[in-house]
Amino acid sequence: MQTGKVYRIPCDNYPEIIYCKTMPWKIDNFYILPKGSIVQNINFGNLDFFYANYVNISVYKELDFIRKEPITDKERNSVPKFFRQDVSDISYCHLVTPGQPEAVPCAPEDCIGLDRAVVHDSLRSLCEQLTSKLTGKKRDNYEYMRLRIPGVDKPFDFNNWRS
């Protein structure tokens, strides 16, 4: 996937318009604009993204391509960090920085406030995550995805999880 491509995300359940821009290291930055904004006049490099994560290449065929624009220095220097944690072993926690070859082991407390490194493999999954971020309403699998801290939380109980 080429960097700098801007797409409109067709999430019908949210009143504003959500866009993504493909960034280096195969991550996307997500932006929100009010309806009626003239997207041709907007330089996404000057905006702050509200969410960043990985999107499977198969999802792009469901997005509306807008245009290609260069990656700015501000975007290049604002590489987000994510975390990975095994739900069955909550002491396994790693920081993930796109572009670095290896995840860095860390304490779960170091990951508070970070997003879980995920690959959105469907438009539905992506829209659910974006809507959750924008509205604050937790997704159905929030408990599954939530960071857990040893001594505070218990390992995830797969028997009680709703699918």
C-alpha positions as CSV (number, residue, x, y, z in Angstrom):
1,M,0.0,0.0,0.0
2,Q,1.4,3.4,-1.0
3,T,1.7,6.0,1.8
4,G,-0.2,9.2,1.6
5,K,-3.5,7.8,0.2
6,V,-6.5,9.5,1.7
7,Y,-9.8,7.5,2.0
8,R,-13.3,8.3,3.3
9,I,-14.5,5.6,5.7
10,P,-18.1,4.8,5.0
11,C,-19.3,4.4,8.6
12,D,-23.0,5.2,8.3
13,N,-23.7,5.2,12.0
14,Y,-21.7,8.4,12.8
15,P,-22.8,11.9,11.8
16,E,-19.4,13.3,10.9
17,I,-17.2,12.0,8.1
18,I,-14.2,9.9,9.0
19,Y,-11.1,9.8,6.8
20,C,-7.9,7.8,7.0
21,K,-4.5,8.4,5.5
22,T,-2.1,5.6,4.8
23,M,1.2,6.2,6.7
24,P,4.6,4.5,6.6
25,W,4.9,1.2,8.3
26,K,1.5,0.1,7.2
27,I,-0.5,2.0,9.7
28,D,-3.3,4.5,9.1
29,N,-4.1,7.7,10.8
30,F,-7.8,8.5,11.2
31,Y,-9.3,12.0,11.1
32,I,-12.8,13.3,11.7
33,L,-14.3,16.2,9.8
34,P,-17.8,17.8,10.1
35,K,-20.2,17.0,7.3
36,G,-20.1,19.6,4.6
37,S,-16.3,20.0,4.8
38,I,-14.7,20.5,1.4
39,V,-12.2,17.7,1.5
40,Q,-10.2,18.9,-1.5
41,N,-9.2,22.0,0.5
42,I,-8.0,20.1,3.5
43,N,-4.4,19.2,4.1
44,F,-4.6,16.2,6.4
45,G,-0.9,16.7,7.4
46,N,-2.0,19.8,9.3
47,L,-4.7,18.0,11.3
48,D,-4.3,15.8,14.4
49,F,-5.5,12.2,14.1
50,F,-7.7,10.8,16.8
51,Y,-6.8,7.1,16.2
52,A,-4.1,5.1,14.5
53,N,-3.8,1.4,13.9
54,Y,-3.3,-1.3,11.2
55,V,-5.9,-2.0,8.5
56,N,-5.8,-5.2,6.4
57,I,-5.2,-4.5,2.8
58,S,-8.5,-6.2,1.8
59,V,-10.5,-3.5,3.6
60,Y,-9.3,-0.7,1.3
61,K,-11.6,-2.0,-1.5
62,E,-14.6,-1.0,0.7
63,L,-13.2,2.6,1.3
64,D,-13.7,5.6,-0.9
65,F,-10.4,6.8,-2.4
66,I,-10.2,10.6,-2.3
67,R,-6.6,11.5,-3.4
68,K,-2.9,11.0,-2.6
69,E,-0.9,13.6,-0.7
70,P,2.6,13.7,0.6
71,I,3.5,12.7,4.2
72,T,4.5,15.7,6.2
73,D,7.4,15.9,8.7
74,K,4.8,16.3,11.5
75,E,3.2,13.0,10.4
76,R,6.5,11.2,9.9
77,N,7.6,12.2,13.4
78,S,4.3,11.4,15.2
79,V,4.6,7.6,15.2
80,P,2.1,6.1,17.6
81,K,2.9,3.3,20.2
82,F,0.6,0.4,20.7
83,F,0.7,-2.5,23.1
84,R,0.3,-6.3,22.8
85,Q,-0.9,-8.4,25.7
86,D,-1.8,-12.1,25.8
87,V,-5.3,-12.3,27.3
88,S,-4.5,-15.7,28.9
89,D,-1.2,-14.5,30.4
90,I,-1.6,-10.9,31.5
91,S,2.1,-10.6,32.5
92,Y,3.0,-10.8,28.8
93,C,3.0,-7.2,27.6
94,H,5.0,-5.6,24.9
95,L,5.2,-2.1,23.5
96,V,4.9,-1.9,19.7
97,T,6.3,1.0,17.7
98,P,5.7,0.8,14.0
99,G,9.0,0.7,12.1
100,Q,10.9,-1.0,14.9
101,P,11.6,-4.6,14.1
102,E,10.9,-6.0,17.6
103,A,8.3,-5.3,20.2
104,V,9.8,-4.2,23.5
105,P,8.8,-6.2,26.7
106,C,7.4,-3.9,29.3
107,A,5.2,-3.9,32.5
108,P,1.5,-3.7,31.7
109,E,1.4,-0.4,33.7
110,D,3.6,1.1,30.9
111,C,0.9,0.5,28.4
112,I,-1.9,2.4,30.1
113,G,-3.5,4.9,27.7
114,L,-2.1,3.1,24.6
115,D,-4.3,1.3,22.0
116,R,-4.0,-2.4,21.4
117,A,-2.1,-3.2,18.2
118,V,-4.7,-4.8,16.0
119,V,-5.3,-5.4,12.4
120,H,-8.8,-4.4,11.4
121,D,-9.8,-7.1,8.9
122,S,-13.3,-5.9,8.0
123,L,-15.1,-2.6,7.5
124,R,-17.5,-3.5,10.3
125,S,-14.7,-4.0,12.8
126,L,-13.0,-0.8,11.7
127,C,-16.3,1.2,12.0
128,E,-17.1,-0.3,15.4
129,Q,-13.6,0.7,16.7
130,L,-13.8,4.2,15.2
131,T,-17.3,4.8,16.5
132,S,-16.3,3.5,19.9
133,K,-13.4,5.9,20.0
134,L,-15.6,8.9,19.0
135,T,-18.6,8.2,21.1
136,G,-16.9,6.6,24.1
137,K,-19.4,3.7,23.9
138,K,-17.5,0.5,24.5
139,R,-17.6,-2.3,21.9
140,D,-19.0,-5.7,22.7
141,N,-15.5,-7.2,22.9
142,Y,-14.2,-4.3,25.0
143,E,-13.5,-6.6,28.0
144,Y,-11.6,-8.9,25.7
145,M,-9.5,-6.1,24.3
146,R,-9.0,-4.1,27.5
147,L,-5.5,-3.9,29.0
148,R,-5.2,-6.0,32.1
149,I,-2.8,-5.4,35.0
150,P,-1.4,-8.3,37.1
151,G,-2.5,-8.0,40.7
152,V,-5.5,-5.8,39.7
153,D,-7.2,-7.9,37.0
154,K,-7.7,-11.6,36.5
155,P,-6.8,-13.4,33.3
156,F,-9.6,-13.3,30.8
157,D,-12.4,-15.8,31.2
158,F,-13.2,-17.1,27.7
159,N,-16.3,-19.0,29.0
160,N,-18.1,-15.8,29.8
161,W,-17.2,-13.8,26.7
162,R,-20.0,-12.9,24.3
163,S,-19.2,-13.3,20.6
